[in-house]
Amino acid sequence: MAGILIHDGRRTGHLGWCEKAIADGVADGVFISAFSTPRVGTPRNPSAERLADTIRATGGEVVFDVETHARVLPTSNRVDFYDTWELWGPAGVGLDTPTRRLQHIERVFRRQESIGAPHLAPTLALDSPDSDAATHALAAAELASGMSENSWQSLVATKTFLRSGYRLDEYVGQLAALGSPTWVITVANEVVLGQAPDVGDTEAFAGLLRSIHSLSERSRVIVAKSDFVGLLGVAAGADTVGGGWDRSMRTYDPNAFHVASDDGIRIPASYVTQSGLLAVLRRDTAEAIERLDSALASAIRGGAMPPSDRAEREHHLRTIREVVLAMNQSESRGDRVEVLRNLYATADNYFVDLLARVPAFVKNSDKVAWHDQQQAILREYASAEGLWV
């Protein structure tokens, strides 16, 4: 089911927001996380079974990612919901021995079956194709494939891993040989500092696109926790992105799995998605553009100003979904690249205009993060494939 899947979250109302977005045709399903949704419901958090049944009744797709790669992070301690799933056997936590791999995968598959989700094999975050973790992750993938022939597979890669050139390509080739029907790919960040995407490493993200290209030759590819950045993956052959309204839904943020001593209730800042910029900017910036020229502001936003954060959530999802579907209309990567390239060209014109007219609100750093760096990634990948003409 191509389009956009909403990542899991703990905010009260999450299920209702997802249900409405799917019913309204602005999203196509959800990711459930063992860290965000409990096996047994609480007064504020419905059970995974209820969430899955509700989403499927609305016509949405359900993917249950237990996020083993996050559980083994040394900083992960937000395990109150995670532990209710009882995903580890007597051998302990880890994928570093055959027994641990077998016990864990058996439990993961059973839990996925219990809510009617496809088998999605667990994995580790990889920083080198030559590392022990890469060896263990490949062994887990092979075991999962043997246990469930049509099991989906996961690849969670750091930017260091994605920069490893021919060694990356060789490793991805081994993964492709498994013949999995679907790959879920996530870029793992070491730290996330702001709302703007961290995509300055052109070589790493070109490696990501090259890997998506390779895997999508035989399989469906979903680019998880990617949001607007995931559009690059769709240009390379993916058919679905994972996104949402909170930072931890739009990118892989290690802090999402960590409880800090100063954690408390925080009111998130208000943002507005700017369709013509392929960007998400603060609401005060959107208001400044509106004061400048209301007709221009409407064109850049892609519609009326969202009057509330709830309206913004749907506006954001709709914006991304429309671009994904536009690219998915063609199986030709050249056509997909051309669609995204044209959108970047339009965004560039808008950014240049706004930088000149409202420099107190729209900064060059916004253009760099949301446009320049992402266009450079697309050009690097497409040029290497002979698609940038």
N, C-alpha and C positions, 0 to 999 in steps of 0.2 A: 504494500500500500504506500505508494510514493507520496512524498510531501514533507510535513514536519511533525515530529513526535515531541510532545511536551515532557521535559524531564521532571523527575519527582521533587517534591519539596515538603516542608513541614508546616507551612503557613496554614492557619485555619481557613477553610474554604477552598483548599486546593482541589479537592475532588469536584466540587461544584463548578469551579472555574474551568477545569478541563472538560467536564461534561458539556458545558455551554459552548466552549470553543469548537468542539467537535460537531455538536449539533448545528452550530452556525456555519460550518464549512470552512473554518479558518485553521483547523488542525486536523491531523489524521490518526492520532493515537497518543499513547503515553509510554514512557519508560517508568517502571517501578524499580525503586532502589531499596535494598535491605536496610540501608541507613536511614531512610526517610519514611518508610511505611512499615508498620509492625505486622507480624503474623496474626496477632490477636488485637482487635481494635481497642482504642482508648476513647474516652469522651471527645477528644479533639482530633483524633487521627483514626479514620476508618481502617479496617483490616485490608490487606492486599486482596483477599478474595472479593470483598465488597467493591473495592476500587476497580478490579479487573472486570467483574460482572457488569458494573455500571457502564464502563467505557465500551465494552463489547456490545451492550444493548443499545448504545448510541451509534454504533457502526464504526468504532475506532479499533485500532490495532493495539495490542498489549505486549510489551517486551519487558521481561523481568531480568535485570542485570544485578546480580548480587554484589558486584564491585569488589571482588576479591583483591584486586590490585590496590584498592584503597585500604582494605582491612590490614594488609601487611605493612603499610607505611608506619614507621616508628612513631609518628606523631598522632596516629589515629586513636582517639579515645571516645568518640561519640558513638558508642556501641549499645545504647539502651535498646533501640529497636533491632539492631543487627543481631544481638545475642538471642532474641526470641526465635530466630530462625534455626538455630542449632545446626550450623552448616559444617562443623568440623567433627571428625571422628576421634577415637582414643589416641591416635598417633600424634594429634596436635595440629596447630595452625601452620600452614605453609604448603608449598607445592614442590618441595625440594627432595622428596623421596617418593618412590612408587606407591607406598602404602598411603601416605598423606594425600597424594593426588587421587587415588582411587576412592578413598573415604569421602573426600570433599566433593568430587564430581558426582558421586552417587547421591549425596544429600542435596546438592544443588539441583540436579535434574528432578529429584522427587518433589522438591519445593516448587519448581517451575510447573511441573505437572499438576500440582495441587490447585493452582489458580488458572490452569488452562493456557499457560504461556509456552512458547516454543523452547526447546532445550537451547540454552546459550552457554557455551563452555566458559568457565572462569579462566583468568589469566593474570599475569603480573605486568607491572609497568617496566618497560625495557629501556635501558640507556646505552646498550651496545649489542650488536648481533653476536658478539663473541663471548658474552658474559654467561655466568652460571644461570642467571635469571632467564636469559633467552633460551638456554638449553632446557630448563625446567618448563618454561611456557610452551615450547614446541612439544615436549613430551606430554604435557597436559592436553594440548590440542589433539595430538594423535590418539591419546587414550579416549578422550571424549568422542572423537570421530568413530572409534571402534565400538564404543558403548552405545552410541546412537548415530546411525549412519547419516541422518539428515540434521544433525545438530548444527546450530549456528556457532560461529567462532568469533573471538574477540582479539583485537590487537590494540594494546595501549602503549604508546610510544612517546618517549621524551624527544625534545628537539635534537639532543645529542645523537640519539639513535637514528633519527631521520636524516641527519647530516652524514651518515656513514657510507655514502656512495655505493660502490659495487657490492659491498658487504650487506648493505640494506637490501639491494635488489636480489641477492642470492637467498637471503633469509625469507623475504616475501615470496620468492619462488617456491620455497619449501612449504610455506603456508598455503599457497595457491594449489599445490599438488594434493592437498587434503580434499579438495572438491566440495567444500562446504557451500550450501545454497546461499548463505548470507554471512557477511562480515560486518561486525560493528567495530568501527575504528575511532579511537579517542587520542587526542594529543594531550599528554600529561605535562602540566606546568609545575615547576618547583615552587613558584610563588606568584600570586596574582595581586597587583597593587591598585588597580583601578577598574573602571567600567569599560574603558576602550580596549580593544583587542591588542594582544601582544604578538604581533606578527612581523617584527623587524628582521627575523632570521629567514631571509629569502631562500637560502640553500635548504634549510630544514623543511620549510613548507613546500618547496618544489619537490623534495623527496617524498613528502606526504602525498602530493598529487600523483607522482609517479607510481607510488604504491597502490593508491586507489585505482589508477588506470589499470595496473596489472591484475589486481584482484577482481575488478569489475568485468574483465574479459569472460570470466566463468560464473561469477556470483553477483548477487545483489550486494550493494555496499551502503551502509548507513554511517554517516559521520556524526558521532555522538558529541554532545556538549560543544557545539560549534556555532550555532546560530548564524549570523551573517557570514562569518568566516567559512562556514560549511558550504556556501555557494561555490567557492572555489573547488571543493570536492565534487560537487554535482557537475561542474564543467569537465572534470576529469573522468566522470563515469558513475559516481554515486547517484542514487535516486531519492535519498531521504536525508534530512538533517535533524539533529536533536537540538532543541532550544527552549526558550521560555522567557520569564520575566525577571527572575533573580540572577545575580552574577553566577551563582553555582550551577544554574541551569544552562547558561550560555557558554561556559568555559569550565575546564577541569581545575577546580580550586582546592588544594589540599586542606585549606582551613575549614572547608565544609564538613570535614570528617573529624574536626578537632574541637573540643570544648575548652575554652580559655577561662581563666579566673575572672575576667571582666565581661564575660558573655552576659547579655541581658537583652531586654526588649529594645530594639532599635527601629525607628521609623525610617524606612528606605526613602532616599531622595526620589523626586518625581522626574521622569524622563519622557520624551516624546520621540517616537521613531520617525525619521525623515526618509521617506521612501526614495526620493530623488537623489539623496546622498548615500543611500545604503548605509545609514548610520543611525545611532541613537544618541541624542544630545539632551542636555538638561532642559526642563520645562521653561526655565527663564530664558534660555536661548531661543526656544521655539516661540515664546511670546515676543521676544525682540524682533524676530523675523516677521512675525505677524504685524507688529507695529510699523515695520519698514514698508511692507507691501503685502497686503492681505492676499491678493491674487497669486503673487509669487510664492507666498508661504503655503498656500493651499496646493499649488503645483508641486512644491518640494516635498511636502508632507505626504502627498498622495490622497488628499481628502481634507475634511474638516478637522479642526483641532479636537483631539480626544478630550471630552469634558471631564473625564475621571481616569484614575489609574486602571479601573476595570476596562474602560473603553480602549485605553492605550494597550493593554495586554492583547486584546483582539486585533487591534490595528497592527501591532508588531508582528503577530503570528501571520496575519493575512499578507503583509508585505513580503515576508520571506517565502511563504508558500507560493505566492503568485510567481516569484522568480524561479523557484524550484520547478514548478509545473511548466513554465515557459521553456526552460532548458530541457526538461524531460520529454517535450514534444518531439525531439529528434534523438535518434540513436547515434548520430554523427557527433563526435567530439569537436570537430571543427565548427559545427553549427552551435554547439553549446558554448564553446569559447567565444564565438562571435556575439551571442546574446549577452553574455556577461561583460565582454569588452565594450559593447555599445552602452551598457548601463554605467560602466565606469567612466566612459567619455562624457556622458550627461552629468554624472556626479561631479566630475572635474570642473565643468563649466559653472555649475551651481556654487561649488566651493570657492572658486576664484571670485565670483561675484560677491558672495557673502563676506569673504575676507576683506574685500575693499570697502564694503558698505556697513558692516556691523563688526568691526575688528575687536570690540570690547567683549563680544560674546562668542563669535566663531573664531577659533584660534588656528594657527598653522598646524599645531600639534594634532588637532582634530582631523585635518585633511591628511596628514601623514599616516595616522593610525587607521582611519576608516577608508582611505582611498589609495594614497600613493604606495604604501607598502603592499597592499593586497593586489593592486594592479601589477606591481613588480613581480609578485609571485606568479600571477597568471601568465605574464609575459615570459618569465623564465621557463615555466613548464611547457607552455604552448610553443615557444621557439624551439625547444629541444625536440618536440614531437612534430615539428614542421607545420604547426597549426596557426602560427602568428604571421599572417600574410597581409 
